[in-house]
Amino acid sequence: MTSSPRDPSVDPVDPVDSVVRHTTDNGVSWITLNRPEAMNALTWDQRERVIQLLEGASADPAVRAVVITAAGPAFCAGADLRAGTAAGGKPLPGDVARTIRRGAQRLIAAVLDCEKPVLAAVNGTAAGIGAHLAFACDLVIAADTAKFVEVFPRRGLVPDGGGAYLLTRLIGPQRAKELLFFGDDLPAIAAERLGLVNRVVPADDLDKTARAWAERLSAGPTRALALTKQLVNAALDTDRTAAFAAEAAAQELNMATADAQEGVRSFVERRPPDFRGH
């Protein structure tokens, strides 16, 4: 028996696919938050979908770089707190910590642990977990209209999603405390001066610049970049002996890749390398 065409009114497309758009183009996985009417505040479904896409990018040899961006005027206004307050009632001991571990921390860990370079293209306000989502990425490009906001002190909350961990490592404890204690808006250009953003561009140039950077990454030696990312991310958590041992091990692993061999050959032959990502 042949099946009839799917009737969208009977079997609708998974709604999470509409609020997290995903495409793969020229080796780049594009993850776009798509709830502009809610300033892209993250729901549970969206968060799980982003984690799934990041894990999928690690496992897919056809994906060699990832871009996280958003539709509309905001990047991400943080977690959708309305969803968390719907049930009401006081949480039991352990509930909050468990929720943070399974939620915000898993999202940030998925970015940090992704085996492909992850680029944030921040188109507007990035607040709370939205700011930390950007800061966890390997590279950050921001529109000149974007801003970053540590909203937690405004709500009487402790920062989550690795905020204190990320900020301390990116800009040092004193600057981190200033942002986390006051919760003031941080314009993109000021974030660039602090080292939280790699490049600030006119809003109209954000997509073009992100695409150019992402395609440079996707044309690079993917396994070498993955190992480099691991070394850099671990650098502040290890002593020199451990860091040097990890570096030597990474070199050992990388020299067995086709891209490393191609890099050496291209140098000897005085031509640009043609990296294939393996």
Secondary structure, 3 states (H helix, E strand, C coil): CCCCCCCCCCCCCCCHHHHEEEEEECCEEEEEECCHHHCCCECHHHHHHHHHHHHHHHHCCCCCEEEEEECCCEEECCECHHHHHCCCCCCCCCHHHHHHHHCHHHHHHHHHHCCCCEEEEECCEEECHHHHHHHHCCEEEEECCCEEECCHHHHCCCCCCCHHHHHHHHHCHHHHHHHHHHCCEEEHHHHHHHCCCCEEECHHHHHHHHHHHHHHHHCCCHHHHHHHHHHHHHHCCCCHHHHHHHHHHHHHHHCCCHHHHHHHHHHHCCCCCCCCCC
